[in-house]
Amino acid sequence: MNFNNNNNNDSSSEDDINVYETLTKLLPANELLPRKLTIDIDVKSLYPLKPLPQFYKTYVPFLEESTHRHCAITETAINDENRTLLDYYDENKQNLVYKRFDQLDLGKRTTNDRTYFATLIANFKKAHPRVFFRGEALFDQKLTSYTSDQIQFDSNFESGNLFCAFKKSENVFDLIIQNDINTRGNTQWFFFSVTGAKAGQTIQFNLLNHLKNGSLFNEGLQPAVYSIKDNQINGTEWCRDGFNISYFKSPFIKEYPLTLKKKYYQLRFHYTFKHNDDKVYFAHSYPYTYTNLLEFLNTQLDDQERNQHLSRKVLCTTLGGNTCEVLTITSNSLQRRAYRKGVVFLARQHPGEPQGSFVMQGIIDFLTSNNPQAEYLRQNCIFKLFPMMNPDGVVNGNYRCGLEGSDLNRRWKKPNKYLHPSVYYAKKYVKGFSKERQIILVIDLHGHSRKQSSFVYGCAYSSQVKTIERVFALLMAKLNPFMDYPSCTFRIENAKDKTARIQLWRELKINWVYTYECSFYGQQQKHYQIKDYLNCGISICNALSQIVKDTSKEFTNQANVPDIQQQILEELGKMPQTDDQDNGSDSSQSEAELSDDELVQLFQPKTYSTKQKNFLKQQEFNNKKKPQPVNPKPTINTQKTSILQESPSKNSDQKPPMSSQKPKNTQYRIQAPQRLKQIEQTKIPDPPLMVDKSVQTDDWMYRQWLIQMGKMKKQQEYQSCTPTRNIYKSSSQSVTRFIVKNNSTKNDRGRIDSISLVTPGLQNKLISSSQQRQMMRYSGSNFMS
C-alpha cells in the first residue's frame, strides 16, 4: 500500500476515519481475521549485513554473576583535557585493528569544524538513500573484518554498531561506538562480536564514547554475552557476564560544540573466554532484532490455533524501505462484539531498548493462547498492537533515533508523514480506532537505563495520590512481582509534551495512557532474564482482565462483586504523598541532533519543519541584504594607480581622448514627451582617463591629478546645490516626471498649456500656480520641442 501520494495535511477527523478504515475495517465475523500465513523475511539496511545466529530457541535460567566483578579498578590519569576522538585516532592509527567499512578514511577532516568522528550521513533526497562519511559516499561497503593475527572484531550484522577498534596492549582494546544515523551522538547501545581468543584468555574492553553521565553498570549491571560454542555444547542462550566493570568520565570531549568541552563517558569491563575458536557476542542488553520479530510473527501464523485470533497488516513503509506492521487480536465470535473495548500497545520507538520487544512478545503470546484469561480478553476487547515502531533504527544499530536523525517519541504532536511515517500513520490509526469504540488503555513499552525494576510514567493534572489515572498502575504492581509502584511518576512535563503518552492522553481523553519502563538491569541487584520480560507482558494482561471484568458487570450476574477500581482508590488514599520526580532515560537528547543547515541538505523540502523553513528564508534574506561593494573615495594613490593600470600600451591603436573633453553622458537628457514612463537610472561614473604611457612623467601625472581633483570638486558642488537648469535632477533624486502638454493646433513653440506632476504614488496631483510659474522659469528652453 502506497501512502506517499497523500498530501501532508494536519490531522482531521475525516482523515483519521479514512486512514483507519483503509487499513483495517471490522468485517463480518467469518472474515474479521483472515488466515494470512507467513510472509517472506525482507530486512533492508543502508549497508549489507551478515546473518546472526538463531537466538532465543530456548530460555534458560540466568548464570551466576562472576565473583571477580568487584575487583579494584585503576584509572589512567589524563593530562590533556581537550582531546577529541579524531585526535585519538591520529595518535593511535597504527594500532587500528578494526573499522566497520574498509574504505573509510577515519583521519579525514571536513572543511568546517563539524567533523563528527563516528557519524554516517544518509541522504534521502533521491529515491534510494545514499550513505556518506565526511562528505564521501560509501559505494562499495565491504563486509570482511579487518585482518588481525589474533583478536578479530565484527559488527556488520543486524543491530550491530561497533565503528572501530584499537589495540592498546596485548589484552586491552579501545572501542568506539557508531553514532545514530544522521546524528552526532546518541551512543549508549552497543553490539559486536569477537573471535580468535584462546580459552582462559582475559581481555579488557574500553568503550570510549558513551553519551549519558550515569549508568547502571556502576550498580552491578553486566554486559549481555552469547557464546556460539557454549550454545552448541550446553544450550546456553544470552546471559550476563563480565567483571571489573566501571562507568566513568572519558578523557575525550564531544565534537559538538567544542567550546562547551563536554566529555564522553567510558565503559570498561573484562571478560574471560571459555573456548578456543569461539565467536562471542557482546551487547548492552539482550538483543531483539527486526528479524526476530518477523520470525516470531511467522511462528504465530503457522500455528493453526493461534492464527484464528491474529490478523497482521502493513501500516506503512519506513524511510529505509522496511515495513511497520499493525496486529489485531480479538475473537471472531459475534457475542458482545458491539461492546468490546479498545486496547493499544506500542513498542520499540527507541531501537536501543529491546526490553519493549520482549514485553510485547509476552503480550502477543499470551493473548493468542488458550488461557481462559486470554479467551475472556478476546471476547471483551479488540487489541491493536504496533510491535516495532522504528524498524530502521533497529536494523541499523541506532540507540534512540530513526534514519531521519530524530527521536520518534518526540514527534507525536505533529508528525511529518514523510520523515516519521510510522508515527504519522499510527496516530491516525489510533484516532480512527477511538471513533469506532471506546479505548480504555494505551501502553507504550520502553527500557530504562538508570533505574531498577519496572514502572510506569502516567499523566495526571493533579498531584493528589487518589486519582483515577493511578488505579491501573497500582493494580499492575499488585499482580506483577517485577513492578515497583513507588518508582512510578504521574506528571505532565514540558520536555515530554510531544511524547506518545501525553499527546494521546490529551487528544483521546483516556485516563490510562502509560509509558511502561523495564530496567536494563533488573530488580534488587539481580538481573532480569528474558523470561522475566515476557512475564511482565503477561502480568499486564492479567491486570487488564480484572479491569474488564469490573467494567462489564452490568452484562453479567456479578452485580454483588465489590468495585475493584473503588478498592484501588481507597488504597491510594492511604498512601503518602509523593513528589513524582524522575531522572531517567525518558529525557530528550536534542543536543545530539544535526543542525538545521545540515538537515536541509539531506531531505526533500516537503519534509522541512517550520524552524528549518524560517532558517532558509533568513539565509536567503541575508544573501539579498548583503551590501554590494562600494567604490572607496578616490585618493592621490588610488588615482595614480588607476591611471597607470588602465592606460593603454604605447603601440595601441586607440586614440586617447583629450583631458578637456568630457564624455557624453545621456543620463539627464530629456526624453520625448510621448514617453510617459521613465525608468530611474543609476549614475554612471566617469570613465578613467586613457593616456599614452610614452608621456607618463611625474610632471604630467601631477597635472592630470590636478585636473581630476578639480573635476571632483566641481561635481561635489554641483550635487550639493539645488538644480536650476534641469528639472529632472532634483535634490532628492526621486522619480518625478513632468509632462508638458501643448494642445494648440498651430506649431507654437513657446506656448505651454499645462504641466502635470507625476510621482510614484500620486498621479495628476494639482500644484499651485506659483509653483508652475517657477518651474517654467527654471525650465527655460528645455520645454521647447
C-alpha positions in Angstrom: 0.0 0.0 0.0 1.4 3.3 -1.0 1.0 6.2 1.4 3.4 8.6 -0.2 0.9 10.2 -2.5 -1.2 11.7 0.2 -0.9 15.4 1.0 0.9 16.5 4.1 -2.1 18.0 5.9 -2.9 18.4 9.5 -4.8 15.8 11.5 -8.6 15.9 11.0 -11.5 13.7 11.9 -12.2 12.7 8.3 -8.5 11.7 7.7 -8.5 9.7 10.9 -11.5 7.7 9.9 -10.3 7.2 6.3 -6.9 6.0 7.3 -8.3 3.6 9.9 -11.0 2.2 7.6 -8.4 1.8 4.8 -6.1 -0.2 6.9 -8.5 -2.4 8.8 -12.2 -2.3 8.9 -14.2 -4.7 11.0 -15.7 -7.1 8.5 -18.3 -9.8 9.2 -17.3 -12.4 11.8 -16.1 -15.1 9.5 -13.8 -12.6 7.7 -12.7 -10.5 10.6 -9.4 -12.2 10.9 -8.2 -13.5 7.6 -6.0 -16.6 7.7 -2.8 -14.9 6.4 0.1 -17.2 6.7 3.8 -16.5 6.9 5.5 -13.8 4.8 9.0 -13.5 3.5 11.5 -12.0 5.8 12.9 -9.0 4.0 15.2 -6.8 6.1 16.5 -3.7 4.3 19.6 -1.8 5.6 21.7 1.1 4.5 24.5 -1.3 4.0 24.9 -5.1 3.6 24.6 -7.2 6.7 25.7 -10.7 7.7 23.3 -13.2 9.3 23.2 -13.7 13.0 22.8 -17.0 14.9 19.4 -18.3 15.7 18.9 -16.6 19.1 16.1 -17.4 21.6 15.5 -21.1 20.8 15.2 -21.8 24.5 15.2 -19.8 27.6 17.5 -21.0 30.4 18.0 -19.6 34.0 20.4 -16.8 34.4 24.0 -17.8 35.1 25.5 -16.7 38.4 27.4 -13.5 38.3 31.2 -13.6 38.2 32.9 -13.4 41.6 35.6 -11.2 40.0 33.3 -8.3 39.4 34.2 -6.2 42.4 38.0 -6.1 41.8 39.8 -2.8 42.2 39.9 -0.5 39.2 42.7 1.9 38.4 42.1 4.8 36.0 44.8 6.3 33.9 45.4 10.0 34.6 44.8 12.1 31.5 46.6 15.4 31.3 45.2 16.8 28.0 41.6 18.0 28.6 40.9 19.0 25.0 41.4 15.8 23.1 38.7 14.6 20.6 38.2 11.2 19.1 39.8 12.5 15.9 42.9 13.4 17.9 42.9 9.9 19.5 42.8 8.4 16.0 45.8 10.5 14.8 47.8 9.3 17.8 46.8 5.6 17.6 46.0 4.9 13.9 49.0 2.5 13.8 47.1 0.4 16.4 43.8 0.2 14.4 42.6 -3.5 14.3 39.0 -3.0 13.0 36.9 -0.5 11.2 33.4 -1.2 10.1 34.0 -0.3 6.4 37.4 -0.8 4.8 37.2 2.2 2.5 36.6 4.7 5.3 39.4 7.3 5.8 39.0 7.8 9.5 41.6 10.6 9.5 39.9 12.8 7.0 38.8 16.2 8.3 35.9 18.2 6.9 36.3 21.8 5.7 34.3 23.1 8.6 34.5 22.4 12.3 31.9 19.7 12.2 34.0 16.6 11.9 31.9 14.0 13.8 34.2 11.1 14.1 31.7 8.2 14.2 28.8 9.6 12.2 27.3 8.2 9.0 25.1 10.6 7.0 22.2 9.2 4.9 20.9 11.5 2.2 17.2 10.9 1.3 16.8 13.4 -1.5 16.8 10.7 -4.1 14.7 7.5 -4.4 17.3 5.3 -2.8 19.2 6.7 0.2 22.9 7.1 -0.1 25.3 6.9 2.8 28.1 9.4 3.3 31.1 9.6 5.6 32.6 13.1 6.0 31.4 14.1 2.6 32.3 11.0 0.7 29.8 8.4 -0.5 30.1 4.8 0.6 29.8 3.0 -2.7 31.4 -0.4 -2.1 30.8 -1.4 1.5 32.9 -4.5 2.3 31.9 -6.9 5.0 35.3 -8.5 5.6 36.7 -7.8 9.0 40.0 -6.0 9.4 42.7 -8.6 9.4 44.4 -9.3 12.6 46.8 -12.0 13.9 44.7 -12.9 16.9 41.6 -11.0 18.1 39.1 -10.0 15.4 36.1 -7.8 15.8 32.9 -7.5 13.7 29.6 -5.6 13.8 28.4 -5.9 10.2 25.2 -7.6 11.3 21.7 -6.5 12.2 21.7 -4.1 15.2 25.5 -4.1 15.3 27.2 -0.7 15.8 30.9 -1.0 16.6 32.6 1.6 14.5 36.3 0.9 15.0 38.7 -0.8 17.5 42.3 -0.1 18.6 44.8 -2.5 20.3 46.3 -0.7 23.2 48.3 -3.7 24.5 48.2 -7.4 24.3 44.9 -7.9 26.0 43.5 -4.3 26.1 41.3 -2.9 23.3 39.7 0.6 22.9 36.4 0.6 21.1 34.4 3.4 19.6 30.6 3.0 19.0 29.0 4.4 15.9 26.6 7.3 16.4 23.0 7.0 15.4 22.5 7.6 11.7 22.2 11.3 10.8 23.1 12.4 14.4 26.3 13.4 16.1 25.8 11.3 19.2 23.2 9.1 20.9 25.7 6.4 21.8 24.6 4.0 24.6 23.6 0.8 22.9 26.5 -1.5 21.7 26.5 -4.8 19.9 29.6 -6.5 18.4 31.4 -9.9 18.2 34.9 -11.1 19.0 36.7 -14.1 17.5 40.2 -15.5 17.8 40.6 -15.6 21.6 42.0 -18.6 23.4 40.4 -20.5 26.2 41.2 -18.8 29.5 42.3 -15.5 27.9 41.0 -12.4 29.7 40.5 -9.3 27.6 39.8 -5.7 28.7 37.3 -3.7 26.6 37.2 0.1 26.9 34.1 1.7 25.1 35.2 5.3 24.9 32.2 7.4 23.7 29.1 6.7 25.7 26.7 9.6 26.0 24.9 9.5 29.4 26.6 10.7 32.6 25.1 7.9 34.6 24.6 4.2 34.2 23.5 1.0 35.9 26.9 -0.5 35.1 28.2 1.2 38.3 25.4 -0.6 40.3 26.1 -4.1 39.2 24.8 -4.4 35.6 26.9 -6.7 33.4 27.0 -6.8 29.6 24.9 -9.4 27.8 27.1 -12.2 26.4 26.3 -15.0 23.8 28.9 -17.7 23.1 28.4 -19.9 20.0 30.5 -22.8 21.4 28.7 -22.6 24.8 25.3 -22.7 23.0 26.3 -25.7 21.0 27.7 -27.6 24.0 25.4 -26.6 26.8 22.5 -25.0 25.0 23.2 -21.7 26.8 21.4 -18.6 25.4 22.1 -15.0 26.2 23.4 -14.4 29.7 25.1 -11.7 31.8 28.8 -11.9 32.3 32.0 -9.9 32.8 33.9 -8.4 35.7 35.9 -5.3 36.7 33.0 -3.3 35.4 33.1 0.5 35.7 31.5 3.5 34.0 33.2 6.9 34.3 34.0 10.1 32.5 36.0 9.7 29.4 39.1 11.9 28.6 37.7 12.9 25.2 35.4 15.8 24.6 32.4 15.8 22.3 32.7 17.3 18.9 29.6 19.5 19.4 30.2 22.1 20.3 33.8 22.2 21.2 33.5 25.4 23.2 31.5 23.7 25.9 34.1 20.9 26.3 31.5 18.3 27.4 33.1 14.9 28.0 32.0 11.5 26.8 31.7 8.6 29.3 33.6 5.4 29.2 32.6 1.8 29.9 35.3 -0.6 31.0 34.8 -4.4 31.5 36.8 -7.6 31.4 35.8 -11.0 30.0 37.4 -14.4 30.2 36.8 -16.6 27.1 35.9 -20.2 27.8 36.6 -22.0 24.5 39.1 -21.9 21.7 38.0 -20.8 18.2 34.8 -19.4 19.7 32.7 -16.5 18.5 31.3 -14.4 21.4 28.7 -11.6 21.0 28.6 -8.7 23.5 25.7 -6.3 23.8 24.3 -3.7 26.2 21.2 -5.9 26.7 19.6 -9.0 25.2 19.2 -8.0 21.5 15.9 -8.3 19.8 16.2 -7.6 16.1 13.7 -6.9 13.4 14.4 -10.4 12.0 13.5 -11.9 15.4 10.1 -10.1 15.3 9.3 -11.4 11.8 10.3 -14.9 12.7 8.1 -14.8 15.8 5.1 -13.5 13.9 5.5 -16.1 11.2 5.6 -18.7 14.0 2.3 -17.4 15.4 0.7 -17.5 12.0 2.0 -21.1 11.4 0.1 -22.3 14.4 -3.4 -23.3 13.4 -4.9 -22.5 16.8 -3.2 -19.1 17.3 -3.8 -17.7 13.9 -7.5 -17.9 14.5 -7.2 -14.8 16.7 -4.5 -12.9 15.0 -4.5 -10.5 12.0 -1.4 -8.9 10.5 -1.3 -5.9 8.2 1.2 -3.4 7.0 0.8 0.1 8.5 3.3 1.9 6.3 6.8 1.7 4.7 9.6 3.4 6.5 12.4 5.7 5.1 14.7 2.7 4.9 12.1 0.6 3.0 11.1 -1.7 5.9 7.5 -2.4 6.8 5.9 -1.2 10.0 3.1 -3.6 10.9 -0.1 -3.4 13.0 -1.6 -6.5 14.6 -5.2 -7.1 15.6 -6.1 -9.7 18.2 -9.7 -10.4 19.1 -12.3 -13.2 18.8 -14.3 -14.0 15.7 -17.4 -14.6 17.7 -20.3 -12.2 17.3 -21.1 -12.4 21.0 -20.6 -8.9 22.7 -18.9 -7.6 19.6 -20.5 -4.2 19.8 -19.4 -3.8 23.5 -15.8 -4.7 23.1 -13.3 -2.2 24.4 -10.2 -1.0 22.6 -6.7 -1.5 23.9 -3.5 -0.3 22.2 0.1 -1.4 22.7 3.3 0.2 21.1 6.9 -0.9 21.3 10.4 0.0 20.1 10.1 3.7 19.4 13.7 3.7 20.7 15.6 0.9 18.9 18.2 0.5 21.6 15.6 -0.6 24.2 14.9 -4.2 23.3 13.1 -4.8 26.6 9.9 -3.4 25.0 10.0 -6.1 22.3 10.3 -8.9 24.9 7.3 -7.5 26.8 5.4 -7.1 23.5 6.2 -10.7 22.6 4.9 -11.9 26.0 1.6 -9.9 25.4 1.1 -11.4 21.9 2.0 -14.9 23.0 -0.5 -14.7 25.9 -3.4 -13.2 24.0 -3.2 -15.8 21.3 -3.0 -18.7 23.7 -5.8 -21.0 25.0 -5.5 -19.5 28.5 -9.0 -18.7 29.9 -8.0 -15.2 30.8 -6.8 -14.7 27.3 -10.1 -16.0 25.9 -12.0 -13.7 28.1 -10.0 -10.7 26.9 -10.5 -11.6 23.3 -14.2 -11.8 23.9 -14.3 -8.4 25.5 -11.6 -6.4 23.8 -10.1 -5.6 20.5 -6.3 -5.3 20.7 -4.3 -3.1 18.3 -0.5 -3.8 18.6 2.3 -1.9 17.0 5.2 -4.4 17.7 8.1 -2.3 16.2 7.6 1.4 15.5 11.2 2.0 14.5 12.5 -1.0 12.4 15.0 1.2 10.6 16.8 2.1 13.8 16.7 -1.5 15.0 18.2 -2.8 11.8 21.0 -0.2 11.5 22.0 -0.4 15.2 20.7 3.0 16.4 20.1 3.6 20.1 17.4 6.3 20.1 16.6 7.7 16.7 15.4 6.7 13.3 17.2 7.2 10.0 16.0 10.8 9.8 18.0 11.5 13.0 15.2 12.4 15.4 13.6 10.8 18.4 10.3 9.3 17.2 8.8 9.6 20.7 9.2 13.4 20.4 7.3 13.7 17.2 3.7 12.7 18.2 2.4 16.3 18.4 2.7 17.0 14.7 4.5 14.1 12.9 5.7 14.5 9.4 4.2 11.9 7.0 7.4 11.6 5.0 10.0 11.7 7.8 8.1 9.9 10.5 5.6 7.7 8.7 5.2 5.1 11.4 4.3 7.8 14.0 2.1 9.7 11.5 0.0 6.6 10.5 0.0 5.1 13.9 -1.5 8.2 15.4 -4.1 8.4 12.5 -4.9 4.7 13.1 -5.4 5.0 16.8 -7.6 8.2 16.5 -9.7 6.4 13.9 -10.0 3.4 16.2 -11.1 5.6 19.0 -14.1 6.8 16.9 -15.2 3.3 16.4 -15.1 2.1 20.0 -14.0 3.2 23.5 -10.3 2.8 24.1 -9.6 2.1 27.8 -5.9 1.5 27.8 -2.8 2.7 25.8 0.7 1.5 26.8 4.0 2.4 25.2 6.7 -0.1 26.0 10.3 1.1 26.7 13.5 0.3 28.5 15.2 2.3 31.3 19.0 2.7 31.6 19.2 4.3 35.0 16.6 2.8 37.3 15.9 -0.7 38.5 12.6 -2.7 38.4 9.8 -1.9 36.1 7.4 1.1 36.5 5.2 3.5 34.5 5.0 7.1 33.6 1.4 8.3 33.8 -0.5 11.5 33.1 -2.4 13.5 35.7 -3.3 17.1 36.2 -3.5 16.8 39.9 -0.6 15.8 42.2 -3.0 14.0 44.6 -2.3 10.4 45.1 -6.0 9.4 44.9 -6.7 9.9 41.2 -8.2 7.6 38.6 -5.0 7.8 36.5 -3.1 5.8 39.1 -5.6 3.0 39.5 -4.4 0.7 36.8 -0.8 1.3 37.6 -1.3 0.2 41.2 -3.3 -2.9 40.0 -0.4 -3.9 37.7 2.1 -3.5 40.5 0.0 -5.8 42.7 -0.1 -8.5 40.0 3.5 -8.1 38.7 6.3 -9.0 41.1 8.8 -7.2 38.9 7.0 -3.8 39.1 7.7 -1.2 41.7 4.8 1.3 42.2 6.8 3.9 44.3 9.0 4.4 41.2 6.0 5.4 39.1 5.5 9.1 38.3 2.4 10.9 37.1 3.3 14.3 35.7 2.9 16.5 32.6 6.4 17.8 31.8 7.2 20.3 29.1 10.2 18.3 28.0 7.9 15.3 27.3 5.0 17.2 25.8 5.5 15.7 22.4 5.6 12.0 23.5 3.0 9.5 22.6 1.9 9.2 26.2 1.0 12.9 26.6 -0.4 13.5 23.1 -2.7 10.5 23.1 -3.9 11.3 26.6 -4.8 14.9 25.7 -6.3 14.2 22.3 -8.2 11.0 23.1 -9.2 11.9 26.7 -8.1 8.5 28.0 -7.3 8.1 31.7 -5.0 5.1 31.4 -2.2 6.1 29.0 1.2 4.9 30.2 4.8 4.6 29.3 5.9 1.2 30.7 9.6 1.1 31.5 11.6 -2.0 32.1 15.1 -1.7 33.6 18.2 -2.7 31.6 19.4 -4.3 34.9 16.8 -5.9 37.0 15.4 -5.7 40.5 17.2 -5.6 43.9 20.6 -6.1 42.3 19.5 -9.1 40.4 19.5 -9.2 36.6 16.3 -9.7 34.7 16.2 -12.8 32.5 14.5 -12.9 29.1 11.6 -14.8 30.6 11.1 -12.1 33.2 10.4 -9.5 30.5 7.9 -12.0 28.9 6.2 -12.3 32.3 5.9 -8.6 32.6 3.7 -8.7 29.4 1.6 -11.5 30.8 1.1 -9.5 34.1 -0.2 -6.5 32.1 -2.8 -8.8 30.5 -3.8 -10.2 33.9 -4.4 -6.8 35.3 -6.4 -5.7 32.3 -8.7 -8.8 32.7 -9.5 -7.6 36.2 -10.5 -4.2 35.0 -12.5 -5.5 32.0 -14.5 -7.7 34.4 -15.1 -4.8 36.7 -16.4 -2.6 33.8 -18.6 -5.3 32.3 -20.6 -6.3 35.4 -23.8 -4.9 34.0 -23.8 -7.6 31.4 -23.2 -10.4 33.8 -24.6 -11.8 37.1 -21.8 -10.3 39.2 -23.5 -7.2 40.4 -22.6 -8.0 44.0 -18.9 -8.2 43.3 -17.0 -5.2 45.0 -15.9 -2.5 42.7 -12.2 -3.1 42.0 -11.5 0.5 41.0 -13.1 1.8 44.1 -11.0 -0.5 46.3 -7.8 0.7 44.5 -8.8 4.3 45.0 -9.4 3.8 48.7 -5.9 2.1 49.0 -4.4 5.0 47.1 -5.9 7.5 49.6 -4.0 5.8 52.4 -0.6 6.1 50.6 1.8 9.0 51.4 2.1 12.0 49.1 4.9 11.6 46.5 6.9 14.3 44.7 6.7 12.5 41.3 10.3 13.4 40.5 12.3 11.4 38.0 15.7 11.5 36.4 16.0 8.9 33.7 16.3 7.9 30.1 13.0 9.5 29.1 14.8 12.8 28.7 15.4 14.5 25.4 18.7 14.1 23.5 18.3 17.1 21.3 21.9 18.2 21.6 22.9 15.2 19.5 20.7 16.1 16.5 22.2 17.7 13.5 21.8 21.5 12.9 19.1 22.9 10.6 21.6 23.8 7.9 22.8 20.2 7.9 19.4 18.6 7.9 18.0 20.7 5.0 20.8 19.1 2.8 19.5 15.6 3.4 15.8 15.7 2.9 13.2 17.0 0.4 11.7 20.5 1.0 8.3 18.9 1.8 9.9 17.5 4.9 11.2 20.8 6.3 9.9 21.9 9.7 8.8 25.4 10.3 12.1 26.2 12.0 14.0 24.9 9.0 11.8 26.9 6.6 12.4 30.0 8.6 16.1 29.3 8.6 16.2 29.1 4.8 14.2 32.3 4.5 16.5 34.1 6.8 19.5 32.8 4.9 18.0 33.9 1.6 17.2 37.3 3.1 20.8 37.7 4.4 22.2 37.0 1.0 20.0 39.6 -0.6 20.7 42.1 2.1 24.4 41.7 1.7 25.7 45.1 0.6 27.3 45.5 -2.8 30.9 46.5 -2.9 31.2 50.4 -2.9 34.0 52.2 -4.6 36.1 53.9 -2.0 36.6 57.6 -2.1 39.5 58.4 -4.5 42.8 59.4 -3.1 46.1 60.5 -4.6 47.4 57.0 -4.5 44.3 55.4 -5.9 44.1 58.0 -8.7 47.7 57.4 -9.6 47.2 53.6 -9.6 44.1 53.9 -11.7 45.8 56.0 -14.3 48.8 53.6 -14.5 46.8 50.4 -14.6 44.1 51.4 -17.1 46.2 53.3 -19.6 46.7 51.6 -23.0 50.0 50.5 -24.2 52.3 52.6 -26.3 51.5 50.8 -29.5 47.8 50.8 -29.0 45.7 52.0 -31.9 43.1 53.6 -29.6 43.5 57.3 -29.6 43.3 58.7 -26.0 40.7 61.5 -25.5 41.8 65.0 -24.6 41.7 65.7 -20.9 39.5 68.7 -21.5 36.9 66.6 -23.4 34.1 65.4 -21.2 32.5 62.1 -22.3 28.9 62.3 -23.4 26.5 61.4 -20.6 22.9 60.8 -21.6 21.7 60.4 -18.1 20.0 63.8 -17.9 18.9 64.0 -21.5 15.2 64.9 -21.7 13.2 62.2 -23.4 10.4 62.7 -25.9 7.1 64.0 -24.5 5.2 60.9 -25.6 7.3 58.7 -23.3 5.4 58.9 -20.0 7.3 56.1 -18.2 10.8 57.0 -17.3 12.9 54.4 -15.5 15.2 55.6 -12.8 18.8 55.3 -13.9 21.8 54.9 -11.7 24.5 57.4 -12.1 27.3 56.1 -14.4 30.7 57.2 -13.1 33.0 59.0 -15.5 35.4 56.6 -17.2 39.0 56.9 -16.1 41.5 58.8 -18.2 43.1 56.9 -21.0 46.7 58.2 -21.5 49.7 57.1 -23.5 52.5 55.5 -21.5 55.0 57.3 -23.6 54.3 60.7 -22.0 53.9 59.4 -18.4 56.2 61.7 -16.4 55.9 62.9 -12.9 55.1 66.4 -14.0 52.4 65.2 -16.4 50.9 63.0 -13.8 50.8 65.9 -11.3 48.8 68.0 -13.9 46.4 65.1 -14.5 45.9 64.8 -10.8 45.0 68.5 -10.5 42.5 68.1 -13.4 40.9 65.1 -11.7 40.7 66.9 -8.3 39.1 69.9 -10.0 36.5 67.8 -11.7 35.7 66.0 -8.4 35.3 69.3 -6.6 33.0 70.8 -9.3 30.9 67.6 -9.3 30.5 67.7 -5.5 29.5 71.3 -5.6 27.1 70.6 -8.4 25.4 67.8 -6.5 25.2 69.7 -3.2 23.3 72.8 -4.6 19.7 72.9 -5.8 19.4 72.3 -9.5 18.2 75.4 -11.5 18.8 74.3 -15.1 17.3 70.8 -15.3 14.0 70.0 -13.6 14.8 66.2 -14.0 17.7 66.5 -11.5 16.1 67.2 -8.1 17.9 67.3 -4.8 16.2 64.1 -3.6 16.9 62.2 -6.8 13.3 60.9 -6.6 11.4 59.6 -9.6 9.4 62.6 -10.6 8.1 63.3 -14.0 6.8 66.5 -15.6 4.5 66.1 -18.6 4.3 69.1 -20.9 1.1 69.4 -22.9 0.6 71.7 -25.9 -3.0 71.5 -27.1 -2.6 74.2 -29.8 -3.1 73.0 -33.3 -0.5 75.5 -34.5 3.1 74.9 -34.3 3.6 77.4 -31.4 6.9 76.5 -29.9 6.7 79.0 -27.0 3.2 78.2 -25.7 2.6 75.7 -22.8 -1.0 74.9 -21.9 -0.4 72.7 -18.8 2.2 71.0 -16.7 1.4 67.7 -14.9 3.4 66.4 -11.9 3.6 62.6 -11.7 5.1 60.8 -8.7 5.3 57.1 -7.8 2.2 57.3 -5.6 0.4 60.4 -6.9 -1.0 60.7 -10.4 -2.0 64.2 -11.7 -1.6 65.9 -8.4 -2.5 69.6 -8.6 0.1 72.1 -7.7 -0.1 75.9 -7.1 0.1 78.4 -10.0 3.2 80.0 -8.4 5.0 76.6 -8.4 4.0 76.2 -12.0 5.4 79.6 -13.0 8.6 78.8 -11.0 9.1 75.5 -12.8 8.5 77.2 -16.2 11.1 79.8 -15.3 13.5 77.1 -14.2 13.0 75.1 -17.3 14.0 77.7 -19.8 14.2 76.4 -23.3 14.1 72.8 -22.2 10.3 72.7 -22.8 10.7 73.7 -26.5 10.1 70.9 -28.8 
